[in-house]
Amino acid sequence: MPVARVLAALFLVAVAVVCAFVAWGALSNLWADYQDSPTSTYLLIGLPLLAFSLAALVSAIAVLLKD
């Protein structure tokens, strides 16, 4: 397996982890006792980041499994 493919997969995994943490930070405010913004704000920030995180993870798997 080429080194560049492994490095690309590691980069995509790192992006997925960072986006998942940011998405968790936004979405965790949905069930907090105090909300300083409307619910839609947390959803508009958290859900796209969660989707991007999943897409990066799927891309990393695809890069590693490519022949």
C-alpha positions in Angstrom: 0.0 0.0 0.0 1.5 3.4 -1.0 2.5 5.8 1.7 0.5 8.6 0.1 -2.7 6.6 0.4 -2.2 5.9 4.1 -1.4 9.6 4.7 -4.5 10.7 2.9 -6.6 8.2 4.9 -5.0 9.5 8.2 -5.8 13.1 7.2 -9.4 12.2 6.4 -9.8 10.4 9.7 -8.3 13.5 11.5 -10.8 15.7 9.7 -13.6 13.4 10.6 -12.7 13.4 14.3 -12.3 17.2 14.5 -15.7 17.7 12.7 -17.4 15.2 15.0 -16.1 17.0 18.1 -17.3 20.4 16.8 -20.7 18.9 15.8 -21.0 17.3 19.2 -20.3 20.6 20.8 -23.1 22.3 18.8 -25.6 19.4 19.1 -25.1 18.9 22.8 -26.6 22.3 23.4 -30.0 20.9 22.3 -30.5 19.1 25.6 -28.7 21.6 27.9 -30.6 23.4 30.6 -29.8 26.8 29.2 -29.8 27.7 25.5 -28.6 31.1 24.5 -29.6 30.6 20.8 -32.6 29.2 19.0 -32.6 25.4 18.4 -32.3 25.9 14.7 -28.9 27.5 15.2 -27.5 24.4 16.8 -29.0 22.2 14.1 -27.7 24.3 11.3 -24.2 24.1 12.7 -24.1 20.6 14.1 -25.9 18.5 11.4 -23.8 19.6 8.4 -20.6 19.1 10.4 -21.8 15.6 11.4 -22.6 14.8 7.8 -19.2 16.1 6.7 -17.5 14.0 9.4 -19.3 10.8 8.2 -18.4 11.6 4.6 -14.7 12.0 5.6 -14.8 8.7 7.4 -16.4 6.9 4.5 -13.8 8.5 2.1 -11.0 7.3 4.3 -12.3 3.8 4.2 -12.7 4.0 0.5 -9.1 5.3 0.0 -7.8 2.4 2.1 -9.8 -0.3 0.3 -9.2 1.0 -3.2 -7.1 -1.5 -5.3 
